[in-house]
Amino acid sequence: MNIFRTFPRTFWIANTIELFERWAWYGFFMLFANYLTQSSDLGGLEFSQTQKGMIMGIGTGILYFLPVITGSIADKYGYRRMLSIAFIIYTSAFLLLPHFHSFTGVFAMYLYLAVGAALFKPIISATIAKTTNEDNSSIGFGIFYMMVNLGAFLGPMLSLLFRGSVFYISAGMISLNFILLLFYKEPGRKESNESLKETIISIFRNITIVLTDLKFVIFLLIISGFWIMYNQLFFTLPVFISQWVDSSNMYQFFELNIPFIAHNYGIEGQMEAEFITNFDALFIIVFQIGVSAIVMKRKPLNTMIAGIIVASFGMALTLFTQNVVFILVAMFIFSIGEMSASPKITEYIGKIASEDKKALYMGYSFLPLFIGNVGAGVISGNVYQSMSDKFEIAKQFAVEKGLNINTNLSQAELFSSIAKQSHLSESELTNLLWQSYNPSQIWIIILSIGIFSASSLLVYNWWISKKIEK
C-alpha cells in the first residue's frame, strides 16, 4: 500500500478525469453505430452503412492523427489551459450533436468532437508519465488503464438506461471535469520559445524523420491490420447483433434471475446490442492483470503474433452466428487476444527505438490507430452494406420477389411491410434472409485481415532476426 502514497495528488486527479472522459466517450461511442443506422422510429438516423463507416472511420481516424500536433501545442500553451478548451469543445459537441440529422451536419459535429478528444488525449497521458517515476510507473499506468476500461464499461451501462439522453449524459460526465480541473496542478513541462508556426514545422519535420525508418514504418503498417480488425467491436458488431442476433434466451435468463438487467437493458424480449458488446470491457477489467502476468516476460513480437491470431478468430466468430451465447464465448476469445497483443505493441515500439529517438517514436505510435480506424470504417461501411446489411438484403429480396417497396416508410416499417407481403413474421423473414443470403460471410474478411497481419508480423520477425544476426 505504501507505493500508492508515492503518487502526487495530480496523478489521482488525472486518473479521475480520465475515468469521466472515457465514461462520456464510450457512453455514446458504443451506441453510435446503431444511432447512425437504425430505423427512425427507434431513434436512429437511418444513414447507410457506408455513411456510418465514413463518419466513424474518418472522424475517429483524425482523432488519433491530431494528437501529434495537439500534444506539441499543449506543451507550448500549458496543459491546464488546453484541457479547459478540450472540455468546452467536448461539452458543446455532445450538446449539439443530437440536434443535427443530416449526414453533413452529423459528420461536421463528430469532427468537432474529435478535435476535443485529440486535445485531451496527449495531455492526460503526459500527465500520468510526468507524475510517475521509474519505481512506480508500472503500477501508475496499470491504474490508468484500469480507469480507461472502467469508464469504457460504465459509460454504456448508464447510457443504455437513458437511451434517449445519451449525448446529454456524456456532456454531464465531461462537465464534472471542470470541477476536477480546479484541483489539477500543472506538472513540470519543457517550456518552448518557438512560435506556433515553428512548432508545426518541427512536427512535420519529425514525421519525415520517422517515415525514413523503414523497419518502424513496416511495423506500423502491419499493426494497422490488427486495429482494423479490433475496431469492428465498435463499428460493426453492435449493428450486426441488432440486425441479426436472437438474444431472447439471454433476456429470459436475466428476467428469471436478475429482472433489473432484463427490464433495463432489454427491449421487446431481446437484450440491447450494446449491452452484449460491453462484455468485452468487463472481460478486460476481470482478466487483464492475469493475462498481463502470463505474457509479461514473453517476447513482444511472439506475444503480438499469438494475440492477433487469437483476437482475429474471436472477432470473426462474433460475426459468424445468430446465437448470442456463441457470440459471448467468441468475445471472450477476442478479449484474450486483445489483452495479450495490445499492451505489447506499445512495449515493442519503445524497444525498437534508439535512446535518442524513443520519445519521438512513442509519439508517432498513433499511426496504426489512424489507419486502423479509417480502414475499419471501410469494412463496416461499404463492405458491410454490400454483404451483410439486413435492410439492403431485404430490399434485394423484395426486388427479386416482385414485392412493393415504399421508400416513404422507415426502415422498420419497410421491413415489416416486406414480411407481411411474404406472409412471414419479421423473425421468420430475418431467418430466411440469413439462410438465403449468408450475411455472416463477412467473418471471412475480418479473419483474413487479422491472419494477414499476424502472418506479416511473423515474416517481419524473421526479417528482423536475420538483420540482427548479420
N, C-alpha and C positions, 0 to 999 in steps of 0.2 A: 504493500500500500504506500510505502514511502516514495516510490517513483512518481506517483500521481501528484505529490506535493512539489515535484521539481518543475511542473509546468506553470508558467505565469498566468495571470488572470486573462490576458488577451487570448491565450490558447483556448481556454474554455469558452470565452465569448465567441471566438471564430468558429468553434465547433457547433455551438448552438445556432449561430447564424446559418451555417451550412445545413443543419438539420431542417430549419424552417424553409430555407431556399429549396432544398430537394423535395420537401413536403409539398411546397407550392408547385414546383415544376412537374413532378410525377403525378401529382393530383390531377393535373389537366392532361399531361402528355400521354399517359396510359389510356385515356379516354378519347384522345384527339382523333385517331384514325377513324373510329366509328362515328364521332361527331361530324366529321367532314363528309362521310359517305352514306350514313344511314338515312332512312326514309324521313321526310319532313314531319310526318305525323308522329314520329318517335323522337323528334327534337333535332334531327340531323339536317345537314345542308344539301344532301343528295349530290355532292360532287362526284365526278367519275373517279375510279381508282387511279387513273393517270394523273388527274389534277391533285388528288391526295398525295401521290408519290412525289410530285413536283414540289408541293408546299413543304412536306415533311423532310424530303431528301435534300433539296437545295437549301431550305431555311436552316435546318439543323446542321448541314454541312458548313454553311457560312458561320454558324455559331462556333464551330470548332476551328475554323480558319482564322477568325479575327483575333483570338487571344494573343497571338504572337505580336500583334500591333497594340492591342489594348493593354497588354502587360507592360510594355515599354512606356506607354502613356501614363499608366498608373505610377510607375517608378518616377516619372518626371513631376507629376502634379500631386501625388500623395494618395495613399490607399484609402483613407477615410473619405476624402472628397469624392473619389471615383466610386466608392461604394454607395455614397449618397445618390449620385447620379444613376447608378445601376438600379437601385431600389425605386427611384422615381420612374424610370423607364419601365421596369418590371410592373409596378403597381398600375400605372396608367395603361399599359398594354393589356393587362388582364381585365381591366375595367372596360376597355374599348372593344376588345375582340368579339364579344357576343353581339355587338351592335352592327357588325359587318357580315353580310350574307353573300356577297358576290365573290367570285374566285379572286379577282384582282384585289379587292378590299381585304379579304382574309389573308392573302399572300403577303400584302404590304404590312399588315399588322403583325403577322408572325415574324417577318424580317425585323421589324421594330423591336419585338420581344427578344429576338435572337441577339440583337445588339446589347440589350441589358444583360443577358446571360453571359455574353462574351466579355463584357466589362467586369463581371463578377468573378468568373472562373479563375483567372490567373492571380487575382488579388488574394482570394481566400486560401489558395494552395500555397502562395508565397508566405502568407501569414503563419500557416502551420509550419512551414520549413524554417522560418525565422524565429519561431518560439519553441523549437525543439533543438536538441543537440545530439552529438554522436552517441551519448549514453541512453537517451530516451526517445530517439526518433522512431524506432521500430514500433514502440508502444504508442507513440504520438500519432503516427499515421494509421495505426490499427484502429485507434479511437475515431479518427477522422473518417475512415472508410466504413466503420460501423454506423456513424451518423448518416453517411450517404445512403446506406441500404435501409436504415431505419426510416428515414424520410421517404425513400422510394416505396416502402411497404405501407406506411401510414397514410401517405398522400391519397392514393386511390381508394383506400378503405373509407376515408372521410368523405371524399368527393362522391362516391357511389351512394352514400346515404342522402346526399342532397344534389342529385344529378343535375337538376335544373339551375343550380347556382355554382357550378364548378369553377368558373372563371372568377367569381366574386370571392369564393373561399380561398383560391390561390392568391388573390390580391390581398386578402386579410392576413394570410400567413406571411407574405412578404412584408406587409406593413409592420408586423411585430419586430422586424429587424431594424426599423428606425429607432425603436426604444433601445435595443441592444447596442446600436451604434453610439449611443451616448456614453457607454462604458468601454468602447473599443479604443484601445491605446495604440497609436501608430507604431508598428515595430520598426527597428532600425532598417533603413534602406539607403542605398547609394544615391546621393544627390547627383543630378545631371545638369550640366550647364548648356547642353545642346538645345537648339531651337527645335520646335516641333517638326519642322521640315528636315532638319539634320537627323532627328531621331528616326523618322520614316525612311530616309535614305539609308541609314545604318541598318535598319531592319531588313530591307530588301538586299543589301549587300551581304548580310549574314545568310539569307536564303540562298544566294548564289554559292556561298562557301559550302553550305550543307549539301546542295544538289550536285556538287562536284565530287562528293564521296560516293562512288558507285556502290560500294558494299552497303552503305547505310540506306541509300535510295532504293536498292533492290529489296532490302529487308522491309522497308516501309510499304512498298507496293505489294509485297506478298501478304503482309499482315492486314492490308486493306480488305483482302478476301474474308478474313475472319470477322471483321466488323460489318461487312455487307451481310454475312450470314447471321451474325448476332442481332443486328437491328431489326430483323424480321419479327423478333419478340414484340416490338412496339408498333411496327409498320403494318405487318401482315396478320400475325396470329390473332389479335383481337377481332379483326374483320372476319377472318376465316371461321373462328368459333361462333361469332354472332350469326353468320350466314348458314353454316353447315352442321354444327355440332349439336347433338341432342344431350343436354345436361340434366334431363328430368330425373335421372337416378340420383345424381348428386343433390338436386333440390329436395327430393323425397328423403334422402338420408339426413340432411340438415333440418328439414321440417320435423322429422321424428325425434332427432337427438338435440339439435340446437336451433329451435324455432327462430331466434333472433336473427341468425345468419340467413336463413331461408327467406324470411319476410323482408329483410333489409337489403340483401344482395341477390335477390332473385326476382323475376318478373314473369308472370303468366306460366308458372311451373318450370321455368328454366333459370339457371344461375347466370348472372351477368358475366359477359365475356371477360371483362377487365378484372373481375374477382378471381377468375380462373388463372389468367396470365400473371396475376400478382403473386402466385405461389412461388414464382422464380425468386422474387425478393425474399420471401420467407425462407426458402431453402438456403439462400446465401447467409442470412442472419444466423441460422441454426448451425450450418455446416462449414462456413468459411474458415474458421480458426482450425478445425480438424484437418481440412484439405490442405491449408497452408502449411500445417505442421508436417504433413506427409511429404509434400513436394519441396519443402524448404531447402533441402540440401541437394536436390537433383539439378542437373544441368538445365539452364533455362531453355535452350533450343529443343532438347529432347522432351521436356515437360510441355512446351508450347505445341509441339507436333502432336503428342498424345492428347493434350487438352482440346486442340482444334478438331481432331478426328472424333473424339467423344461428343463434343458440343455439336458438331455437324450432323452426326447421326441423331442426336437428341432433338435438334431443331427441325430436321427433316421429318422425323416421325411425328412431331406435333401436327404436321400438315398432311398426315397420311390417313387419318381415320375420323369417323364421326363419334367415336367412343371417348367420352370425357375422362374415364379412368385411365385409358391408354395414354391420353394426352398428358395427364398429370405425371405418369411414370416417365414419359418422354421428356417432359420439362425438368424432372429431377436429373435425368441423364445429361441433359443440356447444361444444367446448372453446375454439375460436377466438372464438366469440361471447361465451362466458363471460369469457375473458381480456380482451376489449375492453370489455364493459359493466360488470362488477363493480367494478373499481377506480374507474371514472368516477362511479359512484353516490356513493361517499364524497367524491370531489373536488367534485362538484356541490353536495352538502349543505353543504360548507364554504364554497362561493362564494355561495349564496343567503342565508346567514345574515348579519345585520348584525354588526359587530365586537363589540358588547357582548353578543351572544347566540350567538356562534359555538360556544363550548364547550357551551352548553346544547343547541343543535340537534344537534351531533355526538353528544351523549349519548343523544338520542332517535332516532337513526337505526336503532335496533333494531326499531322498529315494523313495517317491511316484513318483516323476518325472522320476527317473531312471527306476523303474518298469513299470511306465505308458508308457514310450517310447518304451521299449523292447516289452511289451505286444501289444502296438499299431502296432508295426512292424509285429507281427504275424497275427493280424487281417487284416491289409492292404496288407499283403503278401500272405501267404498260403491260408487263408480263402477267401480273395477277389478273388484270382486267381481261386480257385475251384468253387466259387459260382457266381461270377459277372463279371469276366474279359471278355470283348467283343470279343477279338480275340481268346481266348481259347474256348468260346462258339461257335464262327463262325467256328472254326476248327472241333469242335464236330458235328456241324450241317452238315458240308461238308462230314465228315466221314459217318454219318447216311444216307445222301442222295447219297453217292457214287460219290461225286464230286472230281475233281482233286485238290490236294494240292501241290503247287510248293513251296518247302522250300527255294528256292533261291530268292524269292520275299520279298520285305519289308512288314511290317505289313499292310500298307495302300494298297499296290499293291495286296497283297493276299486277303484282304477283298473285294477289287474291283473285283478281279477275281471270288470269290465265288458269289458275287452279280450278275455278268454277266452270270455265269453258271446257276444261279437260275432264270434268266430272271427278275431280280428285280433291282431297283435303290439302291444305297447304303443306303439311308434313309429308303427305304422300307424294306431292309434286316435288318437294325437296329431295326425297329419296330416289325418285325416278330420275331427276336431273343428275344426281350423284352417280347413279349406276350407269346412265347413258352417256354422260359427257366427261366423266372421270376428272373432276376438278382437283382432286388430290395429287394429280401428276406433277404439280408444282414442287412437290417434295424432292423430286429428282434433280431439279435445278438448284435448289438450296443445298442439297447434299453434294452436288458436283462442285459448286463454288467452294465449299469447305474442304472437300478432299483435294481439290486442285491447290488450294492454299497450303494445306498440310504437306502435299507431295512436293510442291515448290520449295517449301521450307526444308524438307529432307534433302533435296538437291543442293540447296543453299548451304546447309550444314556440311555436306560432303565437300563442297567447293571451298568453304572457309577452312575446313580441316586440311585440305590439300595445300592451301596457301600458307598455313601455319607450319606444315611440315617442310615446305621449301625455305 
